[in-house]
Amino acid sequence: MSADHQEAARSLVRHGSALSLLTLISRILGLLREMTKASLLGTSALSDAFSVAFMLPNLFRRLFAEGSISAAFIPTFKEYLVENDPRKTREFLSGIFTLLTFTVTLAVIAGVLAAPLVIPFFGMEAFDETVLLTRIMFPFLGFISLAALFQGILNSLHLFTPSGLAPILLNIVTILCAYGLSPFTQNPARAMALGIIIGGFLEAAIQFPFVLKQGQRFFFTGLRRACANPGTRKALRLIGPTVIGMAAYQLNDLISTALAGNAGEGVVSSLQYSLRLQELILGVFAVSIGTVLLPNLAEYAKTSRWDIYNERLISAMDLIALITIPITFFSLSQGELLIRLLFQNRLFNETSVALTLSAFSFHMPGLFFIALNRILAPAFYAQSDSRSPTLAGIISFAANICLALILVRPLRGAGIALSLSLASVINTGLLLAFLKRNPCIAAGRALGSALVYTLKLSVLSGLALIPVRLLSPRLLAVFAGRGRLISYGIPLAAAALIFAALGILLLIITRDRRLAALLRGRTSVLP
């Protein structure tokens, strides 16, 4: 590998590791936020009300912010950075800032006004409370959309630390407000809702000074002028298919939540608790790698350096498999222990444990595919191709809804979780098939590498799990009745250490070059 290739690989690991560390802290705090919610609300009707109310602005956040920034803004902004014309860059940023602010403001107003018309679809027992919580939290959409724009600017400039710090503030503030404001509000859900709003504002506020420090200036401009800007028009053309795809995805989430809300009390909350555990892993690894990967792939695609492009993509896919496959096996084996340790208390009772475990058992098999999708989508966005992942998203959305409608009646929340996992498999297959249409991308080699490596990791994970399964009942018996932290925490930690040690040993014995490359601080595992 050339010196430039090695430096690019080391850069991906360096930035990815730093962002993963910050994201790990954020996800742990996010888990603590869910533990706070479980402690104060359990899987009650009030907990379902908060989950639905927070989900609604999050749906539009992904539509206006995360998806559009990844698919359209970063690739277009990178072109301006390469051109190195400050005036044109400033005009482009001003146009995007104006359009985003205008669109999101209208969405917030519409969301607040339409809440009483939307909530009935979710079958909420606490209807009035759900409407109120929705109206409190909907302005979160405005703050988080600006935060996403600032993140896109900073990530394009290869500055990832402020973006990693931002969600940490959101989680800390929400936890503090949950406990600190609960005595002054009618219920803890309202206190948490206030924390969400304050935290969303801080997510944007902490990144803005770094944007200015990087010399990026923008201002409000007229809508007509904003829409006339060439860069804005190009970004809008890229956003169009993405918005359609993201709208399908959000409608998917909306319908799934509505089905869960009508499946019985606690089903919505149990799905949210299960997804939080899954997102802990996704956020730390898949999202971090995808965030760092996109600007690099965009640069390689614009300069036609397809050899490095393919190398980075295959390395990222292998790294995702190395992380998610063992975690999936361990989580399926120790899921009940994990849920009891993190959530169980007076309000989170045996029924809550059973509901959450049933969803978790069907969410986790889809972990690898969901993570892989977070890596494959940037491969298209880097080429300014937002149509392919959009089409894949629409097809997988249709599959998810059909499966959920079939499975929710016999399996309740577990059926909705299973439909999501199966739809993720379909989405991965479609993305890989679409990648083959570009002759410059080694999609076949990437797929072959992923299949062989996944099979190997599955076998090794199964072997490492055997002693864990044999020892777990004995460990539980030894520490039973000594409080939740000791009764569940020590057996879980011991099982994790045994599994990890045996897994690493097996990788060393089989001379796994991915592990060796990772330990050497390189993402490239190719000769």
C-alpha positions in Angstrom: 0.0 0.0 0.0 1.3 3.5 -0.9 2.2 6.1 1.8 -0.9 8.1 0.8 -3.2 5.0 1.2 -1.6 4.3 4.6 -2.1 7.8 5.8 -5.8 7.8 4.6 -6.4 4.5 6.5 -4.7 5.8 9.6 -6.8 9.0 9.4 -10.0 7.0 9.2 -9.1 5.0 12.3 -7.9 8.1 14.1 -11.0 10.2 13.5 -13.3 7.1 13.8 -11.8 6.1 17.2 -12.1 9.7 18.6 -15.7 10.0 17.4 -16.5 6.4 18.6 -15.2 7.3 22.1 -17.4 10.4 22.3 -20.3 8.5 20.8 -19.8 5.7 23.3 -20.0 8.3 26.1 -23.2 9.7 24.5 -24.8 6.3 24.0 -24.0 5.3 27.6 -25.6 8.6 28.7 -28.5 7.8 26.4 -28.9 4.5 28.0 -28.8 6.2 31.4 -31.6 8.5 30.1 -33.6 5.4 29.2 -32.8 3.9 32.7 -34.1 7.2 34.2 -37.3 6.9 32.1 -37.7 3.2 33.2 -37.2 4.2 36.8 -39.7 7.1 36.7 -42.2 5.8 34.2 -41.7 2.0 33.6 -43.8 0.7 30.7 -46.9 2.6 31.9 -49.3 4.6 29.7 -47.4 7.7 30.6 -44.2 6.1 29.4 -45.9 5.3 26.1 -47.1 8.9 25.9 -43.6 10.3 26.2 -42.2 7.7 23.7 -44.8 8.7 21.0 -44.4 12.4 21.7 -40.6 12.3 21.4 -40.8 10.1 18.3 -42.8 12.6 16.3 -40.2 15.4 16.1 -37.5 12.8 15.7 -39.3 11.5 12.6 -39.0 15.0 11.0 -35.5 15.5 12.3 -34.3 12.5 10.2 -36.3 13.9 7.2 -35.1 17.5 7.3 -31.7 17.1 9.0 -29.7 13.8 9.1 -30.8 12.3 5.8 -30.6 15.5 3.8 -27.3 16.6 5.3 -25.7 13.2 4.5 -27.1 12.8 1.0 -27.0 16.3 -0.4 -25.2 18.8 1.7 -21.8 17.2 2.5 -21.1 16.0 -1.1 -22.1 19.5 -2.5 -20.2 21.4 0.2 -17.1 19.3 -0.5 -17.1 20.5 -4.1 -17.1 24.1 -2.9 -14.2 23.3 -0.5 -12.3 21.9 -3.4 -13.0 24.9 -5.6 -11.8 27.1 -2.7 -13.9 30.2 -3.5 -14.9 31.8 -0.1 -17.6 34.0 -1.7 -19.4 31.2 -3.5 -19.1 29.0 -0.4 -20.6 31.7 1.8 -23.5 32.2 -0.6 -24.2 28.4 -0.8 -24.2 28.1 3.0 -26.5 31.1 3.4 -28.9 29.6 0.9 -29.0 26.2 2.7 -29.3 27.9 6.1 -32.2 30.1 5.0 -34.1 27.2 3.3 -33.6 24.9 6.3 -34.7 27.5 8.8 -37.8 28.4 6.8 -38.8 24.8 6.2 -38.2 23.6 9.8 -40.1 26.6 11.3 -43.2 25.7 9.2 -42.9 22.1 10.3 -42.7 23.0 13.9 -45.8 25.2 13.7 -47.7 22.5 11.8 -46.6 19.8 14.3 -47.8 21.9 17.3 -51.1 22.7 15.8 -51.8 19.2 14.3 -50.9 17.2 17.4 -54.5 16.5 18.5 -55.3 15.3 15.0 -52.3 12.9 14.8 -52.2 11.3 18.3 -55.5 9.4 17.9 -53.8 7.0 15.4 -51.5 5.7 18.1 -54.3 4.5 20.5 -52.8 6.2 23.5 -54.6 5.8 26.8 -53.1 9.1 28.0 -54.3 11.1 25.0 -54.3 14.6 26.5 -50.9 14.1 28.1 -49.5 12.8 24.8 -50.7 15.9 23.0 -49.2 18.2 25.6 -45.8 16.4 25.5 -45.8 16.5 21.7 -46.4 20.3 21.8 -43.6 20.8 24.4 -41.1 18.7 22.4 -41.8 19.6 18.8 -39.6 22.7 18.8 -36.7 20.3 19.4 -36.9 19.7 15.6 -35.7 23.2 14.9 -32.7 23.1 17.2 -31.6 19.6 16.1 -31.9 20.5 12.4 -29.5 23.4 12.9 -27.2 21.2 14.9 -27.2 18.7 12.0 -26.3 21.5 9.5 -23.4 22.6 11.8 -22.3 19.0 12.1 -22.3 18.6 8.3 -20.1 21.7 7.9 -17.6 20.5 10.6 -17.5 16.9 9.4 -16.8 18.1 5.8 -13.8 19.9 7.3 -12.8 16.7 9.1 -13.6 18.2 12.5 -15.6 15.6 14.5 -15.2 16.4 18.2 -17.8 19.1 18.6 -20.4 16.9 16.8 -19.5 14.1 19.2 -19.9 16.4 22.3 -23.3 17.7 21.2 -25.5 14.7 22.0 -23.7 14.2 25.3 -25.1 17.5 26.4 -28.6 16.5 25.4 -28.5 13.3 27.5 -27.0 15.0 30.5 -29.5 17.8 30.5 -32.5 15.4 30.0 -31.4 13.3 33.0 -30.8 16.3 35.2 -34.2 17.8 34.3 -35.9 14.5 34.9 -34.8 14.4 38.5 -34.4 18.1 39.2 -37.7 19.3 37.7 -40.0 16.4 38.5 -41.0 17.9 41.9 -42.1 21.0 40.1 -44.1 19.4 37.2 -47.2 17.4 37.3 -45.3 14.2 36.2 -41.8 13.2 35.4 -42.6 12.9 31.6 -43.0 16.7 31.5 -39.7 17.3 33.2 -38.0 15.0 30.7 -39.7 16.9 27.8 -38.3 20.2 29.1 -34.9 18.6 29.2 -35.2 17.5 25.6 -35.9 21.1 24.5 -33.0 22.6 26.5 -30.6 19.8 25.3 -31.6 20.3 21.7 -30.7 24.0 21.9 -27.4 23.2 23.5 -26.6 20.7 20.7 -26.7 23.5 18.2 -25.1 26.1 20.4 -22.0 24.1 21.2 -21.2 23.5 17.5 -21.8 27.0 16.2 -18.6 28.6 17.6 -16.5 25.9 16.0 -18.2 26.6 12.6 -17.2 30.3 13.0 -13.7 29.4 14.1 -13.2 27.4 10.9 -14.0 30.6 8.9 -17.4 29.5 7.6 -19.8 32.5 7.6 -23.4 32.5 6.5 -26.5 34.8 6.9 -30.2 34.9 6.2 -31.1 35.7 2.6 -34.2 36.0 0.5 -35.9 32.7 -0.4 -35.8 33.5 -4.1 -32.1 34.2 -3.9 -31.5 31.1 -1.8 -33.3 28.9 -4.3 -31.5 30.5 -7.3 -28.0 29.6 -5.9 -26.5 26.8 -8.1 -25.2 24.9 -5.1 -28.6 25.1 -3.4 -30.3 23.9 -6.6 -27.9 20.9 -6.8 -28.4 20.0 -3.2 -32.2 20.2 -3.6 -32.0 17.9 -6.6 -30.1 15.4 -4.4 -32.4 16.0 -1.5 -35.6 15.3 -3.5 -35.2 11.5 -3.8 -33.8 11.3 -0.3 -36.8 13.1 1.1 -39.0 10.6 -0.6 -37.0 7.7 0.7 -36.7 9.2 4.2 -40.5 10.0 4.2 -41.1 6.3 3.4 -38.8 5.4 6.3 -40.4 7.8 8.7 -43.9 6.6 7.6 -42.6 3.1 8.3 -41.6 4.1 11.8 -44.9 5.9 12.3 -47.1 3.0 11.2 -45.0 0.6 13.3 -45.5 2.8 16.4 -49.2 3.1 15.7 -49.4 -0.7 15.5 -47.5 -1.1 18.7 -49.7 1.5 20.4 -52.8 -0.4 19.5 -51.2 -3.8 20.5 -51.5 -3.0 24.2 -50.1 -0.9 27.0 -46.3 -1.0 27.3 -45.6 -2.3 23.8 -44.4 1.1 22.5 -42.2 1.6 25.5 -40.7 -1.9 25.4 -39.8 -1.5 21.7 -38.1 1.8 22.6 -36.1 0.3 25.4 -35.0 -2.6 23.1 -34.1 -0.2 20.3 -32.0 1.9 22.8 -29.9 -1.1 23.6 -29.4 -1.8 19.9 -28.7 1.9 19.1 -26.0 1.9 21.8 -24.0 -0.4 19.6 -25.0 1.2 16.3 -24.2 4.7 17.5 -20.8 3.8 18.9 -19.6 1.9 15.8 -21.7 2.0 12.7 -22.8 5.7 12.9 -19.3 6.8 13.8 -17.6 4.9 11.0 -20.2 6.0 8.5 -19.9 9.7 9.6 -16.1 9.6 9.2 -16.3 7.5 6.0 -18.7 9.8 4.0 -16.4 12.9 3.6 -13.5 10.5 2.6 -15.5 8.6 0.1 -16.9 11.8 -1.4 -13.4 13.1 -1.9 -12.2 9.9 -3.5 -15.2 9.8 -5.8 -14.8 13.4 -6.9 -11.1 12.8 -7.7 -11.8 9.3 -9.3 -9.5 7.5 -6.8 -11.6 4.4 -7.0 -8.9 2.1 -5.7 -8.8 3.9 -2.3 -12.6 4.2 -2.4 -13.0 0.4 -2.7 -10.4 -0.2 -0.1 -12.1 2.1 2.5 -15.5 0.6 1.8 -14.4 -3.1 2.1 -12.4 -2.3 5.2 -15.4 -0.6 6.8 -17.7 -3.5 6.0 -15.3 -6.0 7.5 -14.9 -3.8 10.6 -18.6 -3.7 11.1 -18.8 -7.5 10.9 -16.0 -7.9 13.4 -17.9 -5.8 15.9 -21.6 -6.6 15.4 -21.6 -10.4 14.8 -20.0 -11.3 18.2 -22.1 -8.7 20.0 -25.3 -10.2 18.4 -24.5 -13.7 19.6 -23.7 -12.5 23.1 -26.7 -10.3 23.4 -29.1 -13.0 22.3 -27.6 -15.3 25.0 -27.5 -12.7 27.8 -30.4 -10.4 26.8 -32.6 -11.0 29.8 -29.7 -10.4 32.2 -28.8 -7.2 30.5 -32.4 -5.9 30.6 -32.9 -6.8 34.3 -29.6 -5.1 35.1 -30.3 -1.9 33.3 -34.0 -1.4 33.7 -35.7 -3.6 36.3 -37.2 -1.7 39.3 -40.5 -1.2 41.0 -42.2 0.3 37.9 -40.3 -1.8 35.4 -41.6 -5.2 36.6 -41.6 -8.8 35.3 -44.2 -7.9 32.6 -41.9 -5.1 31.5 -38.9 -7.4 31.3 -40.8 -10.0 29.3 -42.1 -7.4 26.8 -38.7 -5.8 26.3 -36.9 -9.2 26.0 -39.3 -10.4 23.4 -38.6 -7.3 21.3 -34.9 -7.4 21.9 -34.6 -11.0 20.8 -35.9 -10.1 17.4 -34.2 -6.7 17.1 -30.7 -8.0 17.6 -30.5 -10.5 14.6 -30.9 -7.4 12.4 -28.0 -5.5 14.0 -25.4 -6.5 11.5 -27.6 -5.5 8.5 -28.7 -2.2 10.0 -25.1 -1.4 10.7 -24.1 -2.4 7.2 -26.7 -0.1 5.7 -25.2 2.8 7.6 -21.9 2.0 5.8 -23.4 1.3 2.3 -25.6 4.4 2.1 -22.6 6.9 2.3 -21.0 4.9 -0.6 -23.9 6.2 -2.8 -24.1 9.7 -1.2 -20.4 10.1 -1.9 -21.1 9.7 -5.6 -24.0 12.2 -5.4 -26.4 9.3 -5.9 -29.3 9.6 -3.6 -31.8 7.7 -5.8 -30.4 4.2 -5.2 -30.6 4.2 -1.4 -34.0 6.0 -1.7 -35.4 3.2 -3.9 -33.9 0.5 -1.6 -35.5 2.3 1.4 -39.0 2.5 -0.2 -38.9 -1.3 -1.1 -37.7 -2.3 2.4 -40.4 0.1 3.9 -43.1 -1.7 2.0 -41.7 -5.1 3.1 -41.5 -3.9 6.8 -45.1 -2.7 6.8 -46.5 -5.8 5.2 -44.6 -8.0 7.6 -45.5 -5.9 10.6 -49.2 -6.1 9.7 -48.9 -9.9 9.5 -46.8 -10.5 12.6 -48.1 -7.9 15.1 -51.3 -9.9 15.9 -49.6 -13.2 16.9 -46.3 -11.7 18.3 -47.3 -8.2 19.4 -44.1 -6.1 19.9 -41.8 -9.0 18.9 -43.5 -9.2 15.5 -42.8 -5.5 14.9 -39.2 -6.0 15.9 -38.8 -9.1 13.6 -40.3 -7.2 10.7 -37.7 -4.4 11.1 -34.9 -7.0 11.1 -36.1 -8.7 8.0 -36.7 -5.4 6.2 -33.1 -4.5 7.0 -31.8 -7.7 5.4 -33.8 -6.8 2.2 -32.4 -3.2 2.3 -28.8 -4.5 2.5 -29.3 -6.9 -0.4 -30.8 -4.1 -2.6 -27.9 -1.6 -1.7 -25.3 -4.2 -2.7 -27.1 -5.0 -5.9 -27.3 -1.3 -6.8 -23.6 -0.8 -6.1 -22.8 -3.3 -8.8 -24.2 -0.9 -11.4 -21.1 1.3 -11.0 -18.2 -0.6 -12.7 -15.7 1.4 -10.7 -16.9 -0.1 -7.4 -15.8 -3.6 -6.4 -19.3 -4.6 -5.1 -18.8 -8.3 -5.8 -15.5 -8.4 -4.0 -17.0 -6.5 -1.1 -20.0 -8.9 -0.9 -17.8 -12.0 -1.1 -15.5 -10.7 1.6 -18.4 -9.8 3.9 -20.1 -13.2 3.4 -17.0 -15.3 4.1 -16.0 -13.1 7.1 -19.5 -13.1 8.6 -19.6 -16.9 8.4 -16.3 -17.2 10.1 -17.2 -14.8 12.9 -20.5 -16.6 13.4 -18.7 -20.0 13.9 -16.1 -18.5 16.3 -18.8 -16.6 18.2 -20.8 -19.8 18.7 -17.8 -21.6 20.0 -16.9 -18.8 22.4 -20.5 -18.8 23.7 -20.4 -22.5 24.8 -18.6 -22.0 28.1 -20.6 -18.8 28.8 -23.9 -20.8 28.5 -22.5 -23.5 30.8 -21.2 -21.1 33.5 -24.0 -18.5 33.5 -26.5 -20.5 35.6 -23.9 -21.2 38.2 -22.8 -17.5 38.4 -26.4 -16.4 38.8 -26.9 -18.9 41.6 -23.8 -17.7 43.5 -24.7 -14.0 43.4 -28.5 -14.3 43.6 -30.4 -12.1 46.2 -27.6 -9.5 46.6 -29.2 -6.5 44.9 -29.7 -5.8 41.2 -26.2 -4.5 40.6 -24.4 -7.5 42.1 -27.0 -10.2 41.2 -27.1 -9.4 37.6 -24.0 -7.1 37.0 -21.3 -9.5 38.2 -22.5 -12.5 36.3 -23.0 -10.4 33.1 -19.6 -8.8 33.4 -18.0 -12.3 34.0 -19.8 -13.7 31.0 -18.7 -10.8 28.8 -15.1 -11.2 29.9 -15.1 -14.9 29.2 -16.7 -14.5 25.8 -14.4 -11.6 24.8 -11.3 -13.4 25.9 -12.2 -16.6 24.1 -13.3 -14.7 21.0 -10.0 -12.8 20.7 -8.1 -16.0 21.4 -9.9 -17.7 18.5 -9.3 -14.8 16.2 -5.6 -14.9 17.1 -5.4 -18.7 16.5 -7.1 -18.3 13.1 -4.6 -15.5 12.3 -7.4 -13.0 11.6 -5.9 -10.2 9.5 -8.7 -7.8 10.2 -8.0 -8.0 14.0 -4.3 -7.7 13.3 -4.8 -4.6 11.1 -7.1 -3.0 13.7 -4.6 -3.5 16.5 -1.9 -1.9 14.3 -4.2 1.1 13.8 -5.0 0.5 10.2 -8.3 0.0 8.5 -6.9 -1.6 5.4 -6.8 -5.4 5.5 -5.9 -5.8 1.9 -2.5 -6.8 0.6 
